[in-house]
Amino acid sequence: MATRSQAMRVIRSSRSKAIGPDHLSSYMLKRAAPLIDDPLLEIFNKSIATHIFPSSWLKTYILPLSKKKLITDIIDTRPIAKPCEVSKACERLVHEQLSDHLERFELLNPRQASFRRGHG
């Protein structure tokens, strides 16, 4: 189970400026977090315990981002996914917990460097 301090840390670490399908920016979530931390933590922990990810969190905006200064064709863009901000926070929380578990119990090959903090 996640603790309040873990949840608040992942929320504070978000740097996204765009607004996703939940109509929240990371700035708004950071500002609201002290007021909604208890229910948010309960939702995160219930989602983790039941292995159920709320379907509303699965919505994602796909936005075209220009690869060139002048867009003349769709091929001049690349897709950028903008998921729900609360979804991203929950995913980061689970990622942190899994990474900590793998490191603590030395479950990764010592030569594994990619996707590991401090090993790349």
N, C-alpha and C positions, 0 to 999 in steps of 0.2 A: 504494500500500500504506500501511496505517496504521502508525504508530509506537507504541511502548509508552506514551510520554507522552501521545499523543492519546487512546489507549484509556483510560488511567487518568483523564484529565481528564473524559471523558464519563461514566465510571462515578461519579466523585466528584461530578459536577454533578446527579445524579439526586436528586429530592426525594420520590419516592413513598413512602408508608408502607404501602400495601396489598400483599398477597401475591397474585401471579398464578398461572396454571396451572403455572409451573415451581416453585412453592412457595418462591420467593425474594423477599425484600423488598429494596429498594435498600440498606437498612442492612446486610443480610447480604452482599450482593454487594460493597459497599464494604469490609467487614471481610475478606472472603475474597480480594479482588482481589490483594493483594501475594503471596498464595500460589499463585494460579492465573493470574497475568497472562500467562505464556508460552503455555500452552495456549489461553487465551481469545483472545489476539492472533492465534495461528495459525488458530483457527477463524474469527475476523473476517476476516482477510486471505484465507483460502481461500474464504470465502463471497463476498467482493468479487471475487476473481480469477476464480472459476468462474461467477459470476452465479447461484449457488444459495443460496437461503435455507432453512436447515433446517426441515423441515415441523413439527417439534415447537415451533418458535418462532412458528408461525402461530396457535397456540391462544390464545384470548382469553376471559377471563371478562367477561360482560356483566352488570352489576349495576344494579338500579334505585336511583335516588337521588331522594329526596323533593324535590318542588318546593314543597310546602306543609307546614305543621306537622302537619296531620292528613290522613293518606292515606285516602280513602274509595273511590278508584277507581284503576286502573292509569294513567289519564290524569294523575293527580297526581304521577307520577314521570317521570324522564327517564333514558335509558340512559347508563351510564358504562362504557367499555371498559377492562379491565385486562389488557394483554398481558404476555407473559413479560418479565421484567426484563432478561435478556441480549439479547433481541430489541430492546428499546428502546435499549439501549446501542449495539448495532450500527447501528441506524437513525440515531441521533444522530451517530455517527462518519461514516457515509456523507453525511449532511446537511452536516456541517461541511466535509468534503472537497469536495463539490459547490459549496457556497457560496463557499469560498475560491477554487476554480478559476474560477468565474464572475466574482468580483470581480477577481482577479489579471489575467485576460485581458480585462477590460472587456466581457464578453459580454452584460451586461444593459443595457437602455435606461436612460440616466441619469435619466429621469423615473420609473422603476420604484421605488416607495418601499415598498409593502407586502411583507411577508415578508422584509425585509432589515434586518439589524442596523444600528442607527444612522441609519436613513433614514425612520423613521415618526413 
